[in-house]
Amino acid sequence: MNRSNQRYALVICIALAIGIVCQPVAWAAPAGNPAAVDSTQPGQGPADSTQENPPNPTLKLSPIAALRKFEPAMDEEYTLGAGDEISLQYPGRPELASKNVIGPDGRITLPLAGPIKIADLTREAAGKQIADALSAYYTNLTATVQVEKYGSNHVTVLGNVKNPGMVSFDQTPTLLEVLSKGGIENRPDGNVPEQCVVYRGDQVFWVDLQELLVSGSPLADMRLRRNDVIFVPALSTRTVTIMGQVQHPGEVALKHDSSIATVLGEAGGVSDAAGNNPELQIVHRTKGDKTQYVRLNDLLKPNGGMEVSLYPGDIIYVPKSGIAKVGFVMQQLAPFLSMGSFAALAVH
């Protein structure tokens, strides 16, 4: 083979080699669609789409919106329950009229038909149930149900009230009615609790009652459902403790609008031993005893000072002027940080 033929053969070999190498590249990214890639390739395509575009976070209802959703509808129809006294009327058949009490099993017993379950039914649905049960013995029979006494329409109030127990109603019960009939204990801030808890089946809902009253929200007197349980926590479960250089150290009730400034005011104010601008130490029990340091002057600025959230069980310490904040202060707080009573106060 001459030199010219050798060069020609070399060119052919190089061209074939380039074609073999480029062929899979052209398949992985076809012409005219450079973004199209094999979804099985790691780090590319749909396999990583969830990392680049994570799903939207779940939206949470605001406390007011959640409370509205928790409240039964105004026009919600009453359903019969155990203990209700009812009268049954049969148009055109007055001899069949009777009065019955719904038993604990939700049933009434009628001649011929025997036991019939009508609990958790509306009046209209209960009437149809009764008529259907008697249809084998009477033709074209209709039944109407009237509630004579709402024996099942009750809620239970517990906790810091004078008269704990069951409260019965002849209409839809409301929160303030239940609390007033239960007899709320006298409190420094009036006779309405700061908060209460509503238990409904497996649902638990905290109601910031005073905040709703101050804002004028009708949800303060929210409608309740039969068998709801209302718990009024003791005043001591919503307190903070203030220690150190104040006039009256001790527990201070935590209100919906409490701030460090108002808590200091209720403790009689800072004493002279604290100096002009003490650095307050706030131990947040519900946050793992996390300590926050705040200068008093930063809280009392005329144009609106620093805002610090307080939680039940928090400890506020006002040190003496010139004392180092780490050693001495933690030494003073140590007995309180280990007290079991404060662990109870942290339960919200």
C-alpha positions in Angstrom: 0.0 0.0 0.0 1.4 3.4 -1.0 1.6 6.4 1.3 -1.5 8.0 -0.3 -3.6 4.9 0.3 -2.3 4.7 3.9 -3.4 8.3 4.6 -6.9 7.6 3.1 -7.3 4.5 5.3 -6.3 6.5 8.4 -8.9 9.2 7.6 -11.6 6.5 7.3 -10.6 4.9 10.6 -10.7 8.3 12.4 -14.1 9.1 10.9 -15.5 5.7 12.0 -14.1 6.2 15.5 -15.7 9.7 15.9 -19.1 8.3 14.7 -19.0 5.5 17.2 -18.2 7.9 20.1 -20.7 10.6 19.2 -23.6 8.2 18.5 -24.7 7.7 22.2 -24.3 11.4 22.9 -26.6 12.3 20.0 -29.2 9.7 21.4 -29.0 11.1 24.9 -29.7 14.7 23.7 -31.5 14.6 20.3 -31.1 17.6 18.0 -33.8 20.2 18.4 -34.5 19.2 22.0 -31.4 19.7 24.1 -33.4 19.5 27.4 -34.6 16.0 26.7 -32.6 13.5 28.8 -32.9 10.0 30.0 -35.0 10.1 33.2 -32.9 7.2 34.5 -29.7 9.2 34.5 -28.8 10.1 38.1 -29.0 13.8 38.9 -31.0 14.7 35.8 -34.6 14.8 34.5 -37.8 13.9 36.4 -35.9 11.8 39.0 -34.7 15.1 40.6 -37.8 17.2 40.0 -39.0 16.8 43.6 -35.8 18.3 44.8 -35.8 21.3 42.5 -39.6 21.9 43.0 -40.6 20.7 46.4 -44.4 20.4 47.1 -46.1 23.4 48.6 -46.1 23.3 52.4 -49.5 22.5 54.0 -51.3 25.7 54.9 -52.6 26.0 58.5 -55.8 27.8 59.5 -55.5 30.9 61.6 -56.7 30.5 65.2 -59.9 32.5 64.4 -60.6 30.5 61.2 -60.0 27.2 63.0 -62.4 28.3 65.8 -65.1 29.2 63.3 -64.7 25.8 61.7 -64.9 24.2 65.1 -68.1 26.0 66.0 -71.3 24.2 64.8 -73.5 26.0 62.2 -76.2 28.3 63.5 -78.9 26.3 61.6 -77.6 22.9 62.5 -80.6 20.7 63.1 -81.0 19.1 66.5 -80.5 15.3 66.7 -82.2 13.1 69.3 -80.2 11.6 72.1 -80.4 9.3 75.1 -82.6 10.9 77.8 -84.7 13.0 75.5 -88.4 12.8 76.3 -90.5 12.8 73.1 -94.1 12.6 72.0 -95.2 10.7 69.0 -98.2 11.7 66.9 -99.7 9.8 64.0 -101.9 12.1 61.8 -105.3 10.3 61.3 -104.5 7.7 64.0 -104.7 9.6 67.4 -105.1 6.3 69.3 -101.5 5.5 68.5 -100.1 8.6 70.1 -97.6 8.0 72.9 -94.8 9.6 75.0 -91.4 7.9 75.2 -88.0 8.4 76.7 -85.0 7.5 74.6 -83.0 5.0 76.5 -79.2 4.9 77.1 -79.0 2.6 74.1 -80.6 5.2 71.9 -83.8 3.2 71.4 -87.5 3.5 72.2 -89.9 0.5 72.4 -93.3 0.6 70.6 -96.1 -2.0 70.7 -95.9 -4.4 67.7 -92.7 -2.8 66.3 -90.6 -3.4 69.4 -87.2 -1.6 70.0 -86.4 1.1 67.4 -83.2 3.1 67.4 -83.7 6.8 66.8 -80.7 8.4 68.6 -78.6 10.7 66.5 -81.5 11.2 64.1 -83.3 14.4 63.4 -87.0 14.6 64.3 -88.0 14.1 60.7 -85.7 11.2 60.2 -86.9 9.6 63.4 -90.5 10.0 62.3 -89.7 8.2 59.1 -87.9 5.4 61.0 -90.8 4.9 63.3 -93.4 4.9 60.4 -91.3 2.4 58.5 -91.1 0.1 61.5 -94.9 0.1 61.8 -95.6 -0.1 58.1 -96.1 -3.9 58.3 -99.1 -3.3 60.6 -100.6 0.0 59.3 -101.0 1.4 55.8 -100.2 5.0 54.8 -98.9 5.7 58.3 -96.9 8.8 59.0 -95.3 9.8 62.4 -94.2 13.1 63.8 -91.7 13.5 66.7 -91.8 16.4 69.2 -89.2 16.9 71.9 -90.9 17.5 75.3 -87.7 17.7 77.3 -84.1 17.9 76.1 -82.6 15.3 78.4 -79.5 14.7 76.2 -78.7 18.3 75.5 -76.0 18.9 78.1 -72.4 19.7 78.4 -69.9 19.2 81.2 -67.8 21.9 82.8 -64.8 21.1 84.9 -61.8 22.7 86.5 -61.6 26.1 88.3 -65.4 26.6 88.7 -67.7 26.7 91.7 -70.2 24.2 90.4 -68.4 21.6 88.2 -70.6 19.0 86.6 -73.2 18.6 83.9 -75.2 21.6 82.6 -78.4 21.0 80.7 -80.0 23.3 78.1 -83.2 23.6 76.2 -81.5 25.2 73.2 -78.1 25.2 71.7 -75.5 25.7 74.5 -73.0 28.5 74.2 -69.6 28.9 75.9 -70.4 31.9 78.1 -73.7 30.3 79.2 -71.9 27.2 80.3 -69.2 29.1 82.2 -71.7 31.4 83.9 -73.8 28.4 85.0 -70.7 26.6 86.2 -69.8 29.6 88.4 -66.3 30.7 87.5 -64.1 31.4 90.5 -63.2 35.0 91.3 -60.0 36.1 89.6 -57.7 39.2 89.9 -58.6 40.1 86.3 -62.4 39.5 86.6 -64.6 36.5 86.6 -63.8 35.3 83.0 -60.8 32.9 82.6 -58.0 33.8 80.3 -58.4 30.5 78.5 -60.5 27.4 78.5 -60.3 24.1 76.8 -63.1 22.4 74.8 -63.0 18.6 74.4 -65.2 17.2 71.7 -64.6 13.5 71.1 -61.0 13.2 70.1 -60.7 16.9 69.4 -59.1 19.4 71.8 -59.4 23.1 71.2 -57.9 25.9 73.3 -60.0 29.1 73.4 -58.3 32.4 74.2 -61.4 33.7 75.8 -60.3 37.1 77.1 -58.6 37.9 73.8 -61.9 37.2 72.0 -63.8 39.4 74.5 -61.4 42.3 74.2 -61.5 42.2 70.4 -65.3 42.0 70.4 -65.4 38.7 68.6 -68.8 36.8 68.8 -66.7 33.6 69.0 -66.3 34.4 72.7 -69.8 33.0 73.0 -69.3 30.2 70.5 -72.0 27.6 70.0 -71.2 24.2 71.5 -72.4 20.7 70.8 -74.0 18.1 73.1 -71.6 16.2 75.2 -68.8 18.8 74.9 -66.5 19.0 77.9 -65.3 22.5 79.0 -62.2 22.6 81.2 -61.2 25.9 83.0 -57.6 25.7 84.0 -56.5 27.0 87.4 -55.1 30.5 87.5 -51.7 29.1 88.6 -51.3 27.2 85.4 -50.8 30.5 83.5 -48.3 32.4 85.5 -44.7 33.6 85.2 -42.4 33.9 88.2 -40.4 37.1 88.7 -37.4 37.0 91.0 -34.5 39.2 92.0 -34.5 43.0 92.4 -38.2 43.8 92.3 -40.5 45.1 95.1 -42.7 42.0 95.2 -41.1 38.9 93.8 -43.3 35.9 93.2 -45.9 34.6 90.7 -47.7 36.9 88.4 -50.8 35.9 86.4 -50.1 35.8 82.6 -52.8 37.6 80.7 -53.4 37.7 76.9 -51.8 41.2 76.7 -49.0 40.6 79.3 -45.6 42.0 78.5 -42.4 42.1 80.6 -43.2 45.7 81.4 -46.6 44.9 82.7 -45.3 41.9 84.7 -42.6 44.2 86.3 -45.3 46.7 87.1 -47.4 44.0 88.9 -44.3 43.0 90.8 -44.0 46.6 92.1 -41.3 47.6 89.7 -37.5 47.3 89.7 -35.7 48.1 93.0 -32.8 50.6 93.3 -30.4 47.7 93.7 -30.9 46.7 90.1 -29.3 49.9 88.8 -30.6 52.1 85.9 -30.6 49.6 83.1 -30.4 46.0 84.4 -30.1 43.1 82.0 -33.1 40.9 82.6 -32.7 37.2 82.3 -35.8 35.3 81.0 -35.8 31.5 81.3 -38.4 30.0 78.9 -39.4 26.7 80.5 -41.4 25.5 77.5 -38.4 25.9 75.3 -35.9 23.7 77.2 -34.9 26.4 79.7 -33.6 28.6 77.0 -32.4 31.9 78.5 -33.0 35.3 76.8 -31.2 38.5 77.9 -33.0 41.8 77.5 -32.0 45.3 78.7 -34.7 47.1 80.6 -34.4 50.3 78.6 -34.9 48.4 75.3 -38.4 47.4 76.7 -39.3 50.9 77.8 -38.5 53.0 74.7 -41.1 55.7 74.1 -41.7 54.8 70.5 -42.3 51.2 71.2 -39.8 49.0 72.8 -38.6 45.5 72.1 -41.3 42.8 72.2 -40.6 39.6 74.1 -43.0 36.7 74.1 -43.8 35.2 77.5 -45.1 31.7 78.2 -46.6 30.0 81.2 -43.9 28.9 83.6 -41.3 31.4 82.4 -38.9 32.8 85.0 -37.8 36.5 84.9 -34.8 37.4 86.9 -33.7 40.9 87.7 -30.1 40.9 88.9 -28.3 43.3 91.1 -26.3 46.0 89.4 -22.8 45.0 88.4 -23.2 41.2 88.9 -22.0 39.0 86.1 -24.9 37.3 84.3 -23.6 33.8 84.0 -22.4 32.4 87.2 -24.4 34.2 89.9 -27.6 34.3 88.1 -27.7 30.6 87.1 -26.8 29.8 90.7 -29.8 31.7 91.9 -32.1 30.1 89.3 -30.9 26.5 89.7 -33.3 25.5 92.6 -36.2 26.8 90.5 -35.1 25.1 87.3 -35.2 21.7 89.0 -38.6 22.1 90.8 -41.2 19.8 89.6 -43.9 22.4 90.1 -42.4 24.5 87.3 -42.5 21.5 85.0 -46.3 21.4 85.6 -46.5 25.1 84.9 -44.9 24.5 81.5 -47.9 22.4 80.4 -50.0 24.6 78.2 
